[in-house]
Amino acid sequence: MRSSVSERILSVASGLFFREGIRTVGIDRIIHEADIAKATFYRHFPSKEDLVLAYLNDRHARVMEGLEDVLAACPDTRQRIEVIFTRLHEKAENPEFRGCAFALAVAEHGESDRVVGLARMHKQAVADLLRGIIGDAAMGAHLALLYDGALARRAVTGNAQAMLDARQSALFLLDAAPAQVN
């Protein structure tokens, strides 16, 4: 369990990292905006990479929790797929949305094995969850590509329509699949 100071630092950093990018946000800015001393920052996060990893771990937990909420709330496969992409669209409509935090982190910190490893673990967890919804490995892989592709397209174009297009494609694939997948 994190302390309230750790949570405040992480909250400030998370907002800045997602809105402005990890590399552009320096430790001094986070310290200033969190209203803490430099020694306090380093007591909670020994390095910026440690803070980035905490940010990504927190992001992973929130994404997976949101996806698990859909599984719990929606009784059938088609509805689950539809809601997942609809929620992704709702998030992507926010003007501050920049795309996938994990892809962005790898683009900025691809030299860090820890950041890349965490990003890969996240992508695998999402793909596994989608495969589990469908119950078919190949179809689940297609859904994961649609999910990731929609995030990438939104990041490049700035248009949240990509999520609705991905939803439509996912539902088309689901409707075209053999009956045992549905």
C-alpha positions as CSV (number, residue, x, y, z in Angstrom):
1,M,0.0,0.0,0.0
2,R,1.3,3.4,-0.9
3,S,1.5,6.3,1.4
4,S,-0.6,9.5,0.8
5,V,2.6,11.3,-0.3
6,S,3.4,8.5,-2.8
7,E,-0.1,8.7,-4.1
8,R,0.1,12.4,-4.5
9,I,3.4,12.2,-6.4
10,L,2.0,9.4,-8.6
11,S,-1.2,11.3,-9.2
12,V,0.7,14.5,-10.3
13,A,3.2,12.5,-12.4
14,S,0.5,10.4,-14.1
15,G,-1.5,13.4,-15.2
16,L,1.6,15.1,-16.5
17,F,3.1,12.0,-18.2
18,F,-0.1,11.2,-20.0
19,R,-0.9,14.8,-21.1
20,E,2.6,15.9,-22.0
21,G,4.9,12.9,-22.3
22,I,7.3,11.2,-19.9
23,R,10.5,12.7,-21.3
24,T,9.2,16.3,-21.3
25,V,8.2,16.2,-17.7
26,G,11.1,16.6,-15.3
27,I,11.4,15.6,-11.7
28,D,11.6,19.2,-10.6
29,R,8.3,20.0,-12.2
30,I,6.7,17.0,-10.5
31,I,8.2,18.0,-7.1
32,H,6.9,21.6,-7.6
33,E,3.4,20.5,-8.6
34,A,3.2,17.9,-5.8
35,D,4.4,20.5,-3.4
36,I,7.0,18.3,-1.8
37,A,10.8,18.5,-1.1
38,K,13.2,16.9,-3.4
39,A,14.4,14.5,-0.6
40,T,10.8,13.5,-0.1
41,F,10.4,12.6,-3.8
42,Y,13.5,10.5,-3.8
43,R,12.5,8.7,-0.6
44,H,9.4,7.5,-2.3
45,F,10.8,7.0,-5.9
46,P,14.5,6.5,-6.0
47,S,14.6,7.4,-9.8
48,K,12.4,8.7,-12.5
49,E,12.3,5.2,-14.0
50,D,10.8,3.9,-10.7
51,L,8.1,6.6,-11.0
52,V,7.4,5.7,-14.6
53,L,7.1,2.0,-13.6
54,A,4.7,3.0,-10.8
55,Y,2.7,5.1,-13.3
56,L,2.5,2.2,-15.8
57,N,1.6,-0.4,-13.1
58,D,-1.2,1.9,-11.9
59,R,-2.4,2.4,-15.4
60,H,-2.3,-1.4,-16.0
61,A,-4.4,-2.0,-12.9
62,R,-7.0,0.6,-13.9
63,V,-7.3,-0.7,-17.5
64,M,-7.6,-4.3,-16.4
65,E,-10.2,-3.3,-13.7
66,G,-12.2,-1.6,-16.3
67,L,-12.1,-4.6,-18.6
68,E,-13.0,-6.9,-15.8
69,D,-16.0,-4.7,-14.9
70,V,-17.3,-5.2,-18.5
71,L,-17.0,-8.9,-18.1
72,A,-18.9,-8.8,-14.8
73,A,-21.6,-6.5,-16.1
74,C,-22.2,-8.0,-19.6
75,P,-23.6,-11.5,-19.9
76,D,-22.8,-12.3,-23.5
77,T,-19.8,-12.1,-25.8
78,R,-21.2,-9.7,-28.4
79,Q,-22.2,-7.2,-25.7
80,R,-18.8,-7.5,-24.0
81,I,-17.0,-6.7,-27.2
82,E,-19.4,-3.8,-28.0
83,V,-19.0,-2.3,-24.6
84,I,-15.2,-2.6,-24.5
85,F,-14.8,-0.6,-27.7
86,T,-17.6,1.9,-26.8
87,R,-15.8,2.6,-23.5
88,L,-12.5,3.0,-25.3
89,H,-14.2,5.5,-27.6
90,E,-15.6,7.5,-24.6
91,K,-12.1,7.8,-23.2
92,A,-10.6,8.7,-26.6
93,E,-13.0,11.5,-27.0
94,N,-11.2,13.4,-24.2
95,P,-9.0,16.0,-26.0
96,E,-6.2,15.2,-23.6
97,F,-6.2,11.5,-24.6
98,R,-3.0,10.7,-26.4
99,G,-3.3,7.0,-27.1
100,C,-2.0,4.0,-25.3
101,A,0.2,5.0,-22.3
102,F,2.2,1.8,-22.8
103,A,3.0,2.4,-26.4
104,L,3.9,6.0,-25.6
105,A,6.2,4.9,-22.8
106,V,8.0,2.4,-25.0
107,A,8.4,5.1,-27.7
108,E,10.0,7.4,-25.1
109,H,11.8,4.8,-23.0
110,G,12.5,1.9,-25.3
111,E,16.0,1.6,-23.9
112,S,14.6,0.6,-20.5
113,D,14.1,-3.2,-20.3
114,R,11.8,-2.6,-17.3
115,V,9.5,-0.2,-19.1
116,V,9.4,-2.4,-22.2
117,G,8.8,-5.5,-20.1
118,L,5.9,-3.9,-18.3
119,A,4.4,-2.7,-21.6
120,R,4.6,-6.2,-23.1
121,M,3.1,-7.7,-20.0
122,H,0.2,-5.2,-20.2
123,K,-0.4,-5.9,-23.9
124,Q,-0.3,-9.6,-23.3
125,A,-2.8,-9.3,-20.4
126,V,-5.3,-7.4,-22.6
127,A,-4.9,-9.8,-25.4
128,D,-5.4,-12.8,-23.1
129,L,-8.5,-11.2,-21.7
130,L,-9.9,-10.6,-25.2
131,R,-9.0,-14.2,-26.2
132,G,-10.9,-15.4,-23.0
133,I,-14.0,-13.5,-24.0
134,I,-14.1,-15.1,-27.4
135,G,-12.7,-18.5,-26.5
136,D,-10.8,-18.7,-29.7
137,A,-7.0,-17.9,-29.9
138,A,-7.0,-16.6,-33.5
139,M,-10.2,-14.5,-33.0
140,G,-8.8,-13.1,-29.8
141,A,-5.6,-12.1,-31.5
142,H,-7.6,-10.3,-34.2
143,L,-9.5,-8.4,-31.4
144,A,-6.3,-7.4,-29.7
145,L,-5.0,-6.0,-33.0
146,L,-8.2,-4.0,-33.5
147,Y,-7.9,-2.7,-29.9
148,D,-4.3,-1.7,-30.3
149,G,-4.8,-0.4,-33.8
150,A,-7.6,1.8,-32.7
151,L,-5.4,3.3,-29.9
152,A,-2.6,3.9,-32.4
153,R,-4.8,5.5,-35.0
154,R,-6.4,7.8,-32.4
155,A,-2.9,8.8,-31.2
156,V,-1.8,9.7,-34.8
157,T,-5.1,11.2,-36.2
158,G,-6.5,12.7,-33.0
159,N,-9.9,11.2,-34.1
160,A,-11.8,8.9,-31.7
161,Q,-13.8,7.5,-34.6
162,A,-11.1,4.8,-34.8
163,M,-12.6,3.1,-31.7
164,L,-16.0,3.0,-33.3
165,D,-14.5,1.6,-36.5
166,A,-12.6,-1.0,-34.5
167,R,-15.9,-1.9,-32.7
168,Q,-17.7,-2.3,-36.0
169,S,-14.9,-4.5,-37.3
170,A,-14.8,-6.6,-34.2
171,L,-18.6,-7.2,-34.3
172,F,-18.3,-8.1,-38.0
173,L,-15.6,-10.7,-37.2
174,L,-17.7,-12.0,-34.4
175,D,-20.8,-12.3,-36.6
176,A,-18.8,-14.1,-39.3
177,A,-17.2,-16.6,-36.9
178,P,-18.4,-20.1,-36.5
179,A,-21.2,-20.6,-34.0
180,Q,-19.0,-22.1,-31.3
181,V,-17.1,-18.8,-30.9
182,N,-20.3,-16.8,-30.3
